[in-house]
């Protein structure tokens, strides 16, 4: 089990974490617990870190009566030592709270708007200044999702492979595969898009 993420990590370390163009992320297949951890691997199947979600006792209780789409959440992206590299958070949506992407220093670097189009999720992604930088959209059920930039050009994809064929430590695990096909964004905007893609499974469930 990874250590609890309590120490701030340097920007250089976070840059190294997000430097790759391919990531495997563990898909959620079990009920939410107090601490939920989903593995993140690079394109060769080597462990990079985790996506961590904690749910309080009050949070579990409220989920009995309220839709998850109105409840607050926070997903922490950590490295192998449990150090934070980024996070996604949302307050109560009854208060018109937006979903924010933050860096390892807890500073907002972007935000999301979630919509459905023909029963398919569509997440519009913006930088901290409110300028749209791209979208993540498609079918989660078959993991056929597109990552597009602000000009609606392909920036990457999210797919699923047979667990028996995936590399390294991902072999036999239920994962979705994120691949960036081109570079058309600033490093910070690229990170916002990657964090959104990494957390896409949880984001769709929490906005359902």
N, C-alpha and C positions, 0 to 999 in steps of 0.2 A: 504494500500500500504506500502511496506517495505521501510525503510530509505535507502538513497543512501549509497552504500558501500564505505566509505572513510577511515576508521580506520583499521589498521592492527590488526589481531587477533593473539593470542598466539598459539604456536604449540599444546599445551594441548587442547585448544578449538577445533582446527581442528581435532585432534585425536578423540575427542568425537563425532564429526559430522560424521566421516567416520567409526566409530567403529562397526556399524551394518552390518548385512549380507543381509538385504532386504530393497529395496527402491522402491517407486512409483514416477514416474516423469511425469509431465503433457505433453501431446503431443500437438505439434503446429497444430492448425486448422484454423488460421486466417492469414491475410496478415501481413507482417512485418510493425511495427510502429517504431517511434523514440526510444521508450523504450519497450522492450519485456520481459515479466517475466513469467516463467514457474515454477509452484510449485514443491517442492520435499518433500515427506513424508517418514516416516519410514514404516516398515512392518506392523505396527498396524494402519496405517493411520493418525498418528500424524504429524503435520507440522514440518519439519526440517529447511526449507529455500527455496531458489529459484535458478534457473538458469536464469541469466539476460544477455540479448544482447541489446546493443545500436547501432543504425544505424543513422549516421549523414545525413544531407540533401544532402551532396555531395555523400554519399554512396547510397542513394535512387536514385539519378540521374544517377550514373554510372551503376546501375543495369538495367537501360533501354537499355544500349548499350553493356554491358559486361556480360559474364557468371559469376555466383557467384563463380565458381571454381577458378577464377583468382583474386578475390577481398580479401582484408584483413578482418579479423574479430577477435572479442574477446568475449568469453562467461565467465561470472563471476559466480562462485558458492558462494552463501552467506548463512549465517545462518538466523534465524528468525528476528534478529535485523539488518540485512543488512550488517553484517561484513563479509569480504571476507575470504573464507577458501581455495579456489583454483581457477584456471582459465585455459582456453585454448585460445591460440592466434595464429594467422597466419598473416604474411605480404603478400605483393604482390607475387603471385606465378610466375609471369613473371621473378622475381628475384630469382627463385628457393628457395623460403622461405619454411621452414618446419613448421608443426603444432606442437606447444610446449605446454606442460602441466606445469604450474607453481604453486607454493605454495602460502600461504598467505603473504609471504615476497617477492614475485615477483621473486623468484629464480626458474630456470628451474629444474624440477625433472624428466622429460621424454619428449618424442616426438612421433609423429605418422607418418606412411606412409599409404596412402589410395590407394587401388586398387579395381578393379572389377573383379570378377571371375564368369563366367556364369551369368552375369547380377546381381550378388549378391555382395553387398559391403563387402570389407575385409580390416579391419584396423589393420595393424601391429603396435604393441606398444613396445617402447624401453625405457630403463632407461636413465638417464642423461649422462651416459658413453657410450651410443650407443649399449648396449647389449639388444638383443631382450628378452622381458619378457612375451609376449603373443599376442593374436589376439582377435578381435571381428568380427564375420562373420555370415552371414545368410541372411534371408529375412526380410526386414523392412515392406513390405506390409502386412504381416500376423504376424509380430512381433514374429518370430521364429529365434532367434539369439543365437549363442553359444559364451561363453567367455572361451578361452582356455589358458593354460600356455605355457611356453617356450618349454615344452616337448610334446605339443599337447595333454595334458590331460585336461579333463573338469574341469573348475574352477568356472563356473557359467552359467547363462542363462538370456536372456531378452525375456519376453513374454507379452502377453496382455490378460486381463480378461474382462468379461462383466462388464461395469461400475456399473450395478445394484448390483453386488456381492462383490465389493471391500470394504475394511473396513474403518471406521472412516471418516475423512474429504475427502477421495478420492471417496466416494460414488457418482455416477452420473457423474464423470469427466472422460474424455478420457486420460488414462494414460498407460504407459508401466512399467512393473514390472521387477526389477533387483534382482536377487538372487545369492549369492555366496554360492557354495555348499561345498567348502573345502578351507583350508589354505595351500598355498604352495609358498608364496612369502614373502619378507620382508615387513614391514609396509609401507615403502615409495613406493615400487613397487605395492603393493596392492592399495594404494591411486591413483597412476597413472591409473591403470586399472579401478578403480571405477569412477574416473572423466571422463574417456573416455566413459564408459557405460552410465553415467548420461547424457552426452551431445550427445549421439549417434544420436538422432533424428536431431539435428541441424547440426552435423558434416556431415551426409549423404546429407542433403539438400544443404549445402554450398560447398560440393565437387561434386555435381551432374552436 
